[in-house]
Amino acid sequence: MKLEAKIFGYGVLFFFPVGLVYALWSDGEPVGTVSIPLVGGLVGMIGAYFALLARRIDPRPEDDEHGEIEQGAGDQGVYAPWSWWPLAIGASAAIVFLGLAVGWWLVYIGVAVGVIALVGWVFEFSRGQHAH
């Protein structure tokens, strides 16, 4: 995780000066002048989270400069390849974006479907055949 924290830290060092240069060259254009430093702040928050996470967890095989590919073998997490909930979340996002073009009433339907799909995805392993 240290490498990821460094990469996002370099992003902070990039976005803040670029935001300052943009503000000077564009004569203070408000959208870019505000948004580019905000992106730097968001990148900084992600980098800070990765730095804190790197302190709490053991080094991964990816963190070892002399590590071999075989060290990363095995289970990498819990995945549900049979899950249909991501498809429902994607469909609800499509409905929401369609609602932005067609009418706001469709946005509300898409958000409702999205909330149902998100709850189903989160609690997928809490009930039924795969309950823990």
N, C-alpha and C positions, 0 to 999 in steps of 0.2 A: 504494500500500500504506500510505501514511501515514494516509489516512482510516480504513482498517480498524484500524490500530494505535490511533488515537485513540478509536474507538468501543469497542474492547475495554478500553482504559484507563479510559474512563468507567464501564464495567461493574465494574471493580475498585473504583472510588470509590463505586459503588452497593452492591455486595454486602457489603463489610466493615462499613459502618455499619448496614445493614439486619440483618446477622447479630448485631451487638451489641445493637440495639434488640430483636430477637426474643428474644435470650437474657435480657434484662432483663424483658420483658413476660411471657415464658412460664415464669419462675422456673427457668431453666436446663434446659428440656426437651432431652434429650441429642441427639436426631436432628437437629432443626433447628439447634440451637446449633453443632453440628459441621459439618453439611452446607452451610449457607449461606456461611460463610467459605471452605470448600473450593471451592465454586463460584467464589467470588471469586479464589481462587488459580489455578484452571484457566483462568478468563478472563484473568488476568494473564499466564499462560504463553503463551496464544495471542497476546495483544497484544504480548508481548516478541518472539515469533517473527516477527510481522508487522513490527515495528519493525526487527529485524535484516535481514529480507528487503528492506525498503524501502531500506536502505543499499546492498545489493548489486546490485539491479537498477535499470535505467533507469526514469525516470518513465513511467507508462503514459498513454494518452490519457484515462483516467478520472481521473487525478490532476490534470489541467490544468483550472483553473476556467473558462477561456475556450475549452475544447476543443469541437470540433464532432463530430457523430455520425460523419461520414465518416472521421475519424482512426482509428476502431476497426475499419474494414473489413478484411476479409481473414481468413486462417486464424487461429483462436484456440487451436488445439491439435490433438492427434491423438485422434480419436474413432473407435470401431469400431461403426458402427450395425448391422452384421451379427452382432455378438457375441451368443451365447446364454448366456455364462457369468454375467452378472448375474442372469438368471432362475434359474440353478442355485444361486447364492448365496442368493437370496431364498427359494427352496424349502427349502434347508438351514436357514435361519433359522426358517422356519415349522415345520420338523420339530423343531428344538431347543425352541422355545416350546411346541409340542404335547407334547413330552416332559416339560416341567416340570409339565404338568397330568396327563398320563397315567401316565408312569413314566420313571425315570431311564435305563433301557436305551435308550429312544428318543432321549435327549439324545446318547448316545455315537454312535449312528448318524448323527444330524444333524451332529455335529461332524466326523465322518469325511467325510461328503459335502461339508461346507463347506470342509474343507481341500483336498480334491480340486478343487472348483470354484474356489477361490481360486488354487491353483497353475495351473490351466488358464487363468484370466483374466490372471494376471501374465505367463505365458509364451506368450500367444496370438500375439504377433508374433515369436516365436523359432523357430517351426517351421511347416512346411506352406506353403500358398500365399502367405502374407503375411510370410514370414521376411525379416529384414533382413540 
